[in-house]
Amino acid sequence: MSNTAPPNTTPPRVLTDEQIAAYERDGFVAVAGLVAADWLARLTEVTEEFVERSRTCDRSDLRFDLEPGHTPERPRLRRLNSPVDQHATYWEFASTSMIVDAACDLLGPDVEFHHAKLNFKAAHGGEEVQWHQDIQFWPHTNYSPLTIGVFLADVEPGMGEVGFVPGSHTGELFDQYDGDRWRGALAPEDLRRVALDRAVFPTGPAGTVTIHNCRTVHGSAPNTSDRARPLLLQTYTSADAFAYTDLVRASRYGEMLVRGEPARWARHDPRPCQVGPTRYRSIFQVQQGA
């Protein structure tokens, strides 16, 4: 049985042939204006509701990951954890909208939802996310998992936009441990082997999406602007990718089939996959040593 993914013969629904080719070549693609205004309005409304609710919190919990300096007067969120479990609108979007069609364009007709998160990047300092690869956080039997990020606001240079290193998904899978400690990022010595000077930092209007492969090296700087940069992230896998750890079960929707048919065979990539801790805090807390 082949270890490679079967060719996707499903006609593209959302992405163009050029965009699909760019994703396969570079490990990421950005598509401006993919999410329609009505969806953006709904997502923005519910997101603002959660920002308001966070004013009563004085520490991070299972729902909110708070940035240092968060106060009732100046809420500073790093993340809303698993938004699909917090409000029906997020799950409706993650399971029925055009972004699922985009996932099918890249993964084939049989697609599972894995998890979601909403990263905020508060104005004037929203925290750095160090260069890393995703799959070590939630390893699978193959490298089909991809993440679709949705700009909930216009993103301009200087807003802590995410950068992606083209072609890094076909290169080395890096050790994201520091001895026995989970680092959740590439070591400084490993970064020398990554073409960071070629990193691309997509910007664009609200409704723009970025899609990146689970092996793609990516990261973001602090937000130095006077506007927050909310980024809604959803991860999907081909149905024949099975998780090695149970982190996916933190959401009641983890491993839920959102398109097509369930797999009867697991597809195993011959390349080994590092397994991160089965329990960890958010990437912000891990990388900041909290």
N, C-alpha and C positions, 0 to 999 in steps of 0.2 A: 504493500500500500504506500502511495506517495506521501512524503512529508511536506510537500508544498501545497499551498491552497489551490483548490480547483479554480479554473478560470471563471470569472464573473460574467455570465452570459445574459444577465438581466439588463434590459435597456436602461440607460441612465434616466432617473426621474427628476433630479434636481441639479446635479453637477454636469458640466460639459465634459466632453472627451479630454479637452486640454487640462481642465482642473483635475480630473482623475489621473492623468499622466503626470501632472506636477506633484500630486500627493505620492504616487508610487516612486517617482524619481527623488524627491526632496525629503519625504517623510512628513510633510505638512503642506497645507494649502490654506489661503485666506480668500474668502468670498464676500465681497461687499454687498450689503443690503439684502442678504438672503432671508432674514426674518422680517415678516411683514409688520406694518405699523400697529395692527390690532393686537397681535401677540405682544409686541413691545409694550404697549399701553397696559395690558393685563399684568405682565411680569413686573413692570415698574411699580404699579400700584401695590401689589402684594409685597414686593421688596421693601418699599417705603414703610409698610405696616410693620415689618420685622425690625427695621431700624428703630422705629418708635418703641417697640416692645423692649429692645435692648437697653433703653434708658434706665430701666429698673434693675438691671444686672450689674453687679460689682465684681464679678469674676467669671472666667470662662466656665462653660458647662457643656452638657451633651448637645445643646442646641447652638450656642454662640461660642465662637473663639474670639476673644476680645484682645485688641491691641493694647499694649501699655499706654496709659494716658486716657483710657476710655472713662468718660464721666456722663452723668445724666444730661448735662448741658451740652457736651460735645461728644456724642457717641462715635467711637472709633472701632469698627468691626474689622477683624481679619477675615472671618469666614462665618457663613451660616452653614452648619453641618447638615448634610443630607436633606436639602430643601424639599425633595420629593416626598419625604415623610412628614414635612412640616405643614404643607399646604397642597390642596388638590390641584391648584393651577400649575404648580411646578411639575407634578406628575403627568397631568394632561399634556403639557408641552413636551416633556421628555418621551412620552409614549405614543403620541398621535400626530405631532407636528411635522413640518417639512425637514427638520433635522434628522428624524428617523429615516426618511427617504434618502437623505444625504449619506447616512451610515450604510444603507443598503447599496448605494451606488459603489461604495468602496469595499464592503464586506460580503456582498451577495445577498440572496433573498432571505436567509435565515439568520436573524439577529437577536441577541439578548441585551437587555439593559444590565449594566453592572453597578454603577453608583453615580451620584451627582454631588456637587458642592457649589457654593456661591462665594467667590473671593471678592473682597471689597476694595482693597487698596485705598485707604483713606487719604485725603489730601494732605500735602505737606508732611510726607514721611511714611505712607503705607509701606509695609516692610518688604525688603528684598526677598526674593525666592532664589536661592543659589542654583547653579547649573546642576541638573539632575536628569535621570531617566525615570519614567513612571513604573515600568513593569516590575521592578524589584519590590515596590510597595505592595503590589497585588499580582504575584506571579501566576501564569497560566500555562497550559500545555502547548500553546503556540503564541505567536506574536501578532495576532490579528487585532487585539484591543486598540481602540482609538478613542480620543477625547475631542469632543466638539465644544468649543468655547463660544459664547454669545456675548457680544458687546451690548450691555444694557444702556450705555451712554456713549456719546461720541468719544473716540480715543485719539489723542494727538501725541506727538513726541514729548517725552518728559513725564508721562502719566504712569510710569511703571509698566509699560506694555511688555507683553511676553515676547522673548526672542527665541528663535528656533535655528539650529545649526543644520543647514541643508545636507542631506545625505548621511547624517550621523546614525540614522536608523539601520543602515546596512553595515555599520562598523562595529566597534567593540561594545560589549555590554560590560559596564564598569562595576567594580566592587564599591558599594555604597556604605560599607562598614568602615569604621576606624578602629581596628583591633576587634574587641568584643562589643564596641558601642555602635549602635545604628546611627550613621551620620545623615543618611537620607539625601546625600549630595555627592558629587564627584570630588575626589581628593585634589588638592592643588597640583600635585605632580601629574595626575591624570589629565587635568585640564590642558596641560602642554601638548597633549596628543589630539586635542579637539580644535577644529578650525573656528575658534570663537570670532575671529576677525571677519568671517563670512556670515555671521548670524544675521538673520532677518527679523525685524521687529514690526509686524503688521500694525497699521493704524487704520482708522476709518470711521464712518458714521455708525450710530447705534443700529443694530441689526446685522452688522458684519459678523461673520463667524470665522473662526480658525479651527482647522481639523489637524490633529497631529497623531502620529503613530506612537505606540507605547515605548519604543526604543529611542525615539528622537530626543537628543539632548536639548534642553530648553531651560530658561530661567528668566527672571525679571528684576529690574532695579527698583529702588524705592520710588514712590510717586512724589515728584517735586512740584507738581502743579497745585492749583487752588481748587481742583475738582476731584471728587472720588472717581474711581474707575471700577465699577461693579462688573464682574465677569462671571457669568453663569456657565458651569462646566458639567457636561454629561458624558459618561464613558459607556461605550458599547463594545461588544465582542461578537465574533462569528459564533453561531450556535455550537460549533464543534470545538470551541476553546473552553476548557474546564479549569476552574481555579484550584490552585494547590492549597490555598489557605481559606479560612472561613470569614475573612474580613467582609466579603460581599454580603454576608448574612446580617450585618449591622443594619441593613435596610430591608424592610419587608418586600421591597421590589427587586432585590438583588437576584440576578440570574433569571429574571422574568423574560420570557419570550415576547418580543414586541413586533416581530414580523416573521412570517414563514413557519417552518416546521422545526421541532426539536431534533437534535442530532442523536443518532444511534451509535456513532463511533466518535471517539475523541481523536483529534488530529494532533500529533506530537511533532513539534519542531525539533530537529536533531541538535540544535544548539542549546547548551545548558542555560538555565535561568536561575539567577540568584533569588533566594527566598528571604525577604525581610522579616522582621519580627511579626508575630501573629497579633500582637497588640501594640499599638503606638498612638501617640497623639498626632495632631495635625502636623503637616510638613513645616508650618511656621514654628510650632513649638519644638519640633525635633531639631530643625536647623539652628534655631536660636538657643538651644540647650536648656529650654524651660522644662 
